Amino acid sequence: MLIASQLEPTYARTVYPCFDEPAMKATFNIRIVHDPSYVALSNMPAIGSCSKINSKLKHKALYLLPLINESTMLALWLVCCHPSYWGKMGQGERAIRIWARKEAVKNRYVDYALNITGPIFSFLEDLLNISYPLPKTDLVALPDFGAGAMENWGLMTFQESSLMYLPSDKFTSRKAMIAIIVSHELGHQACEMLRHFFFLFKWFGNLVTMNWWNDLWLNEGLASYFEYLGATFVEPKLSLDTIFYDHVVQPVLREDNEIGVRSLSESEDKIKGSFSLMSLFDSITYNKGASITWMLSGFLTQKLFIRALTSYLKEFSFSNANQDDLWTHIQMVVDAQDEVQLPASVKQIMDSWTCQNGFPVLTLNLTTGTISQEQFLNKRNENSTDSYNNTWIIPISWMRNGSSQPLMWLDKSSKVFPEMQVLESEYDWILLNVNLSGYYRVNYDQLNLKRLARLLENDPKAIPTVSRFQLIDDVFALTQFGYIQIETALELTKYLAKEDELFIWNVVLLNLVPENLESTLKNYEVYPLLKKYLLKRMLPIYHYYAGFIRQNVDALEDDYFAQVYLEKLLATACWLGLQDCLNLSSELYAKWMDNPEYKIPFLIRRTVSCYGVAVGSDKEWNFAWEMYNHTDSTKEDKDILLSAMGCAKESWLLYRYLQYGLSDTLFSSNCTSIIILYVVTKDIGHRIAWEFVTENWPLLSERYGKEFLQDVLKVMGRFVNTDVQIQELQVFYNTTLEEDERVATTLLLEFAKFENMERRKLLTKVANWLQKNVDD
């Protein structure tokens, strides 16, 4: 049994009477009464306890040091029977305790989290020039915790998966995830150190208090920025700029481009009610907040940024603050030095990024040296035409012919930069936003793109790794949103035989072979052309990693991106029919069949299991079924096997699999829709799944109800490939659904029709381009 509180943002009011708002503070005197066989914890250490026996039960009362001047949302109490694991931290030998289930402590699953907590604390102490004042820090692993992790002062709570690292798991990707999450919460604690060190109130990450929730990004965005500094400190083999762009910047750039997306800092009157507050805990707050902080620290320099932050924290002792107060303190630091010169006040610069929604795209004209800016919106969307005239004050890091140039600023909609006017040589080139130091996309004219494409073919390393990633990501995003044609983006893929970075390959494959279109692509003439074009370029990097898989996969334990993205590379090679990939999958799967104790390397287990079944017979399928029913199979292993069994190439196996899904004794009801999903997405599975659903509709409807069927129909609608299939699905909806239910599904099909039409146009263009370039 276990009980733990989670009060952020507005749950304290459901526990005791209070003004549950971030600007209000109280001193908490906490006493926890509990069964003496359990452990009780709170933010502060215990100062005493007493045991009492009444006529019915024995209990223990634990008295804790007061939690002084804190927000309601950061008070925490916990009662559990978890054992703890002790360690020491920093120069003062302060105690760190990690609390987890008995078997996790016994099996040393929390060793890694314990070992990195002290060094991250020390790193943040040195960075911020402060000392952590509390005598203890507790980290608790909760089996079920919807918030993910929470930075309660002195007592942090985590999902179990965020703290546990199995000694048998040698790979950096798991360590990286734990290091990032722990660093995020310690980033909050570091700022709380400053609060207590300077007798401050809480705000960013337990610091000076925000006036209202509209400035939440300064709490979570800054902590998200610090988490990557801390994680790469304890895992130095991780590259800070590549992992930050891959984890933080690129994902939010793909979300922050719709008209309905809010700005980072909204006005107070827009943030009303609990629903609105919960919706603020999103990627805009975390990822965009961290990206803007990264940009701010970049053009200020980290030294000035930390200096301004410390000044701000000292100033707002016993008070509340908003983002303008931080801008004022940064301005004071900027005014007191001569190294960094800004084109406008800090408030003017930063408000353009925090108070406007979205972000800009810059367009460079190489002939005139003109850079213009506009909001990045979907030009194919009728509602996005000229709706906004947003202008940002944009820091532009750039290089010319491989040499870094002084930082430039674009503070209007368009501006001529004579330094960027390149006419002389066809080998002159310009690269903007080097290493993605700014939160924007870049669109080059055809002249510069042609030169960059030639440069990539001749010497790809002339462009920094992150900038190559950004260049590819930008051109495909610009294609998707109607700024440039797909042929322009494809020109930049010709060099890929020389590309040895997996995370760059991943962004290419996600654009050329989207996972939800794999089966669709095989129905078009683009597939054989894409197969020839891509395999020719994939072979060097494929053979490099296939060698490790066959001979020494443990050598990849420090290759973070291999652990994250090798699966996609291998899956694409097998999907394209590369015989060596199919053979490799068969070899590893056969090895597992010969010895069920053998473990297929986890980083490629899903692909190997799928193609092991796909190229095999019922023997391989039956083995997957046997392993699925094995009592020792983990939840993750079971999901991999559910997917693998849907990869069979023989229709009778797929039909039998779907029939198994109807059995109450073989599967739980929530597995039925998953099985249908895994079958419908495969090459030959769509038709079989469709026939299965229509034949068994009355039984499915009776057994699983409307909600389940709506999910199944949405899945079916996503994978219709032709107008005939769409029409067939529509007829089925009309004959089986109630009128009110048909509305949502009909809208889904209308969207599928539009997508289908757009996809055909796009694939025709891709096929025509490949036809001309496939032999290059």
VEXLUMKOL-116199 format. One record per residue (C-alpha): residue in three letters; z, y, x. Coordinates in steps of 0.02 Angstrom, whole numbers, plus 50000, padded with zeros to 5 digits. Layout:
<rs>
ALAZYX...
</rs>
This chain:
<rs>
MET500005000050000LEU499615017550060ILE499665035149990ALA498915050550072SER498585068050006GLN496955077750020LEU497175095449954GLU495625104850011PRO494935114649926THR495945116649764TYR496955100849735ALA498675107449786ARG498845115349613THR498775097849537VAL500285092549641TYR501505107149625PRO501495124649550CYS500655136549672PHE499395150349698ASP498135138549776GLU497025151049865PRO496585152350050ALA497215170250071MET498975165550014LYS500255157650130ALA501945149250115THR503235140350219PHE503325122050169ASN504985112950180ILE504515094850153ARG505625080050113ILE504825063050085VAL505795049649992HIS505105032250020ASP505455013750036PRO506265011250208SER505014997550253TYR503635010750255VAL503235025050373ALA503145043050312LEU502175056750401SER501805075050376ASN501115089850474MET502715092850574PRO503895080850663ALA505435073950577ILE507115082250609GLY508185069550521SER508325056150388CYS509595047550280SER509635031150185LYS510305029650010ILE510615015249892ASN510755017149706SER510965003949574LYS509114999349574LEU508375002249745LYS508625007249924HIS507665022249987LYS507535033450138ALA507375052350137LEU506415059750284TYR506685078150326LEU505335087350423LEU505205103450521PRO504565117650412LEU502695120850409ILE502685139750428ASN501445151850350GLU500115139350304SER498805137750168THR499155125350030MET497605115250071LEU498235110650246ALA499895103150196LEU499845084150205TRP501005069650176LEU500685051350197VAL501665035350166CYS501005018950237CYS501445002950326HIS500185006050465PRO500725003050644SER500345016650771TYR499595016850944TRP500315029351067GLY499515039551204LYS499815055551301MET498835071551301GLY498595086151419GLN499725093151552GLY501265093551441GLU501235074751407ARG501255077951220ALA501165062451112ILE499595057151022ARG499765043650891ILE498365034650802TRP498885025550644ALA497795011550579ARG497874994550496LYS498814981350593GLU497274971350641ALA496364986950702VAL497794991450819LYS498034973450874ASN496174971350912ARG496124988251002TYR494814995550885VAL495615012850901ASP495735012951092TYR494185023451114ALA494725037050990LEU496435037451072ASN495695038851247ILE494555053551206THR495775063851101GLY496795069951250PRO495295074851358ILE494475084151213PHE496095093551181SER496215098051365PHE494395103651368LEU494675115251219GLU496295121851295ASP495355126451454LEU493885133751359LEU494955144751248ASN496335147651377ILE497725141851262SER499015127851251TYR499335116351105PRO501105120351044LEU501585105250938PRO502535090551012LYS501445078050920THR499705074950853ASP499355060950730LEU497655053750685VAL497645042050535ALA496275029650488LEU496165028150299PRO495245013150224ASP494535023650084PHE494355042450105GLY493025052450015ALA493195068050122GLY492625059350282ALA493925068050389MET495175082150367GLU495925093850495ASN497715095350429TRP498745103950564GLY499605090750670LEU499075076350559MET497215073050544THR496505060150424PHE494885050350448GLN493855036950367GLU494165020850463SER492355019950520SER492535037050602LEU493915030950718MET493575012650752TYR492545006450898LEU492434987650921PRO492594981951103SER491114970451072ASP490024985451027LYS489434992051194PHE488285005551132THR488445024251157SER487815028650983ARG489425022150904LYS490485031151034ALA489485046951006MET489805046750819ILE491685044550845ALA491725057950981ILE490795070350870ILE491935067750719VAL493535068150822SER492915083650913HIS492535092250748GLU494315089950685LEU495045094450856GLY493965110150851HIS494955115050697GLN496575110750787ALA496075121050939CYS495925136150829GLU497595131950751MET498295131950928LEU497765150050939ARG498595153850774HIS500275147250833PHE500055153651009PHE499775171450948PHE500815168950788LEU499235170150685PHE498765164450512LYS497445151450473TRP495585154950467PHE494165146750558GLY494725129050580ASN496555132850539LEU496595150650605VAL496545167850527THR496345165350341MET494695168650256ASN494865180550109TRP493885168749999TRP492835152850006ASN491195162250028ASP491615162850215LEU491935144150226TRP490485142650350LEU491535151450482ASN492805137550466GLU491645122550462GLY490135129850552LEU491155135050703ALA492055118350707SER490365109550698TYR489785119950847PHE491335115450949GLU491205097050904TYR489625095151008LEU490405104051156GLY491875092151148ALA490845076451118THR489665079551264PHE491165083451373VAL491925066051347GLU490205057651340PRO489245066951477LYS487765054951464LEU487365063251298SER486205078151316LEU486995092851224ASP485395101951178THR484415086451123ILE485815079051019PHE486245095950941TYR484445098950889ASP484215081050828HIS485865080150731VAL486105098050673VAL484615109850679GLN483145099050629PRO483975091250475VAL484505108050402LEU482815116250439ARG482075102950325GLU483275107750184ASP483425126550203ASN481695131050141GLU481765130749952ILE481955146049842GLY483525139149761VAL484485136349923ARG485945148349941SER486315159750087LEU487635155250215SER488835168950157GLU488745172549971SER489615186949884GLU491355182749819ASP490875184349636LYS489575170449654ILE490875157849710LYS491825153649552GLY492675137749493SER493035121049574PHE491265114449554SER490555128949653LEU491865126749787MET491485108349812SER489625112049822LEU489985123449972PHE490435108350079ASP488605104850118SER487345105250260ILE487095124050241THR488945127050278TYR489075114150418ASN487365112750500LYS486655130050469GLY488345137550512ALA488335128050678SER486505132550711ILE486835151150684THR488375149950797TRP487305141250930MET486045155450921LEU487425168750926SER488265160651077GLY486555159351160PHE486035177551152LEU487805183851187THR488165170751322GLN489595158551291LYS490765168851401LEU490605184351291PHE490665173951132ILE492325165751178ARG493025182451237ALA492585190551070LEU493295175850973THR494955176851064SER495045195751038TYR494735193450853LEU496105180450836LYS497405191250922GLU496985206150812PHE497185197450646SER498965191450667PHE499815190750494SER498255195750398ASN496655189550319ALA494855192150372ASN493025190350328GLN491465188550433ASP491305207450456ASP492935207450553LEU492225194750675TRP490635205150695THR491725220250736HIS492615211050876ILE490995204350948GLN490325222150945MET491855228151042VAL491555215251178VAL489685219351185ASP490045238051199ALA491245235051344GLN489925227351459ASP488165230651522GLU487395213451547VAL486905209651367GLN485935222951272LEU485625220851085PRO484275229550981ALA485475233250836SER487305231650791VAL488035214150788LYS488325216050600GLN486495220750568ILE485885206050671MET487065193050599ASP486995198750418SER485125195850423TRP485515177350458THR487065174650350CYS486735185350196GLN484925180150165ASN484395162950110GLY483175152750211PHE482485156650383PRO480905164350460VAL479315157250533LEU478565167250677THR476695168050701LEU476025172450874ASN474285179550902LEU473895176351085THR472415188251090THR473375203551030GLY475145198651082THR475705201550903ILE477165191950827SER477435192850640GLN478805185150534GLU478955179050355GLN480135168050259PHE479695149550281LEU479275143550106ASN478125130750029LYS476455139650014ARG475855125849899ASN477205130349774GLU476605143449650ASN478375150249629SER478555154649813THR477185167749826ASP477845184749882SER479535181949799TYR480495187949950ASN480235201150083ASN481645195450194THR481645201550373TRP482735194650511ILE483235202050679ILE482635187850789PRO483055183450970ILE481505176251054SER481735165551208TRP480035161751284MET479105155351433ARG477375158951503ASN476485145551603GLY478135136351630SER479135151551690SER480595157751584GLN480445176051531PRO481755189051481LEU482405187851301MET481405198051175TRP481885203951000LEU480855205150842ASP481725217450726LYS480335221050602SER479025211450504SER477745212950645LYS477735219250824VAL476575219350974PHE477245212151137PRO476025216751276GLU476855203851390MET476245190151272GLN474435195651269VAL473515181751360LEU471645183451385GLU471245178751565SER471305160151591GLU471095145651474TYR472605138051561ASP473765152551514TRP474985147651378ILE476515154551289LEU477995144751217LEU479225153251099ASN481005148551052VAL481245138151209ASN482455123651182LEU482675129451003SER483895143351046GLY483485152150881TYR483555146150701TYR481715147650653ARG480035139150663VAL478515144850763ASN476695145150711TYR475435147950851ASP473635153550833GLN472245140850867LEU471965147751043ASN473745144351101LEU473865127751009LYS472275121751095ARG473015126551264LEU474675118151225ALA473775102251170ARG472805102051334LEU474405105051432LEU475265090451344GLU473835078951390ASN473835084551573ASP475695087251606PRO476875084951457LYS478425087551565ALA477865105751592ILE478605108751419PRO480495105351408THR480985089851310VAL481795098851164SER480335110951155ARG479105096351143PHE480135089351001GLN480185106350917LEU478315109150940ILE477895092550855ASP479195095150718ASP478585112850683VAL476735108450669PHE477045094250547ALA478225105150444LEU476915119050444THR475635106350386GLN476755099950247PHE477105117650184GLY475305123550187TYR475275134950340ILE474065124650444GLN472905109750420ILE473415091850463GLU472025090950592THR472925104350695ALA474515094050699LEU473575078250745GLU472805086850898LEU474555087950971THR474785068950960LYS473365064451079TYR474515065151230LEU475795052651162ALA475335038751285LYS476265049551413GLU477775052851300ASP479305042951353GLU480625051151241LEU481075040451091PHE481745054750986ILE480045063551001TRP479145047450954ASN480305045950805VAL479805062850732VAL477955058350755LEU478165041550667LEU479185048850525ASN477735060550490LEU476285048450517VAL477125032850446PRO478435038450318GLU479525023750269ASN479165025750083LEU477275025350115GLU477115010150228SER476474998750091THR475395012650018LEU474525016450181LYS473874998650193ASN472835001850037TYR471805015450119GLU470485015250254VAL471655025850361TYR472685010350407PRO471475001850529LEU471095018650610LEU472935023150623LYS473285005950694LYS472015007950834TYR472495026050871LEU474375023750872LEU474485006850959LYS473445013451104ARG474755027051129MET476295016851085LEU476005002551207PRO476795010651362ILE478435015151277TYR478434999151174HIS478244987951326TYR479574997951420TYR480874994451287ALA480264976851243GLY480614972451425PHE482434977451404ILE482584968051240ARG481934951951319GLN482814953151486ASN484354964351480VAL484704973451318ASP486444978251382ALA485574990151502LEU485235001251350GLU487075003751312ASP487035021651377ASP485335026051302TYR485895034851144PHE484175037751071ALA483665019751100GLN485105014550991VAL484655026850856TYR482745026350857LEU482135010450942GLU482185001850772LYS480855013650702LEU479725011250854LEU479844992250843ALA479634992050654THR478065002750666ALA477324991850805CYS477594976250698TRP476924985050542LEU475364989550640GLY475174971050681LEU475534971850868GLN475574953350911ASP476874955251048CYS478054963650925LEU477824949650798ASN478084936650936LEU479654945550996SER480374945650820SER479974927150800GLU480754922850968LEU482394931750931TYR482494925250753ALA482164907350813LYS483524909550944TRP484724914450804MET484184899450698ASP484494887750845ASN486214895250873PRO486994904750726GLU488324911350845TYR486954921050937LYS486844939250886ILE485164947950877PRO485434964950963PHE486104976150827LEU484964990850867ILE483434980450813ARG484254967650698ARG483494974250536THR481694974050603VAL481864957250691SER482624949250534CYS481234956250425TYR479784950650534GLY480644934350579VAL480564930250393ALA478844938250370VAL477944927850501GLY478914912150459SER478964900250312ASP480264895050184LYS481274888050330GLU481584905550399TRP481914912450225ASN483164898750186PHE484084902150348ALA484254920550300TRP484934915050131GLU486174903350215MET486774917350332TYR486924929350186ASN488124917350102HIS489104914550262THR490904919950238ASP490964929150405SER489484940550366THR489944958850366LYS489384970850231GLU488104978250351ASP487434961050399LYS487274956450215ASP486244971950180ILE485084968150327LEU484834950550260LEU484524956750082SER483144967550154ALA482454953650265MET482274941350121GLY481144954050035CYS479964953650186ALA479274936250147LYS477374935250141GLU477294920750019SER477334926449839TRP478324911349776LEU479744915449895LEU479824933249831TYR479784927449651ARG481174914849685TYR482174928549770LEU482014939749617GLN482544925149506TYR484074922749616GLY484464940949581LEU484684936849397SER486074924449434ASP487844930449404THR488504916949519LEU487374921049667PHE487454940049665SER488474954149594SER487544965049468ASN487364979549589CYS486354968249706THR485014965249574SER484284982849584ILE484404982149775ILE483404965949779ILE482074973549666LEU482014988849779TYR481784978449937VAL480394968149859VAL479464982549777THR479304992249940LYS478434978150034ASP476554975650051ILE476364961449928GLY477994963949836HIS477554978449722ARG476514968349599ILE477724953749600ALA479224965149566TRP478264973949428GLU477854957549340PHE479644951549362VAL480384967349284THR479194967249134GLU479434948649103ASN481324949749111TRP481564966749032PRO482584960748879LEU483774950848989LEU483944964749117SER484214977448979GLU485554967248893ARG486464962449051TYR486444978249155GLY486224992449031LYS485265008749028GLU485915016449189PHE485375001449292LEU483655001149210GLN483405019749240ASP483725016549425VAL482475002049426LEU481145012449338LYS481365026749461VAL481115014449603MET479555007349521GLY478865024749493ARG479095029449676PHE477955015649736VAL476485016649617ASN474925018549723THR473505021449601ASP473185030549438VAL472915013749352GLN474665008149404ILE475375024649342GLN474515022449175GLU475155004549163LEU476925010349198GLN476765024149068VAL476235011648934PHE477735000948979TYR478915015848964ASN478195020448795THR478445002948724THR480184999348794LEU481145015748806GLU481935026648675GLU481125043748651ASP482505053348742GLU482415041148888ARG480535043048904VAL480665061548947ALA481415059349121THR480335044449166THR478745053049105LEU479135068049212LEU479375056049357LEU477655048749327GLU476845065849311PHE477545069949481ALA476915053149547LYS475155057349483PHE475195073949574GLU475875065949733ASN474545052549723MET473155065349710GLU473855075549855ARG474105059849959ARG472295054449935LYS471675071449993LEU472815071050145LEU472375053150194THR470525056950180LYS470745071250303VAL471785060250420ALA470485046250411ASN469055058350450TRP469995065450599LEU470465048150664GLN468665042350647LYS468155055850770ASN469625054050889VAL470155035850882ASP469265031451045ASP469885046451144
</rs>
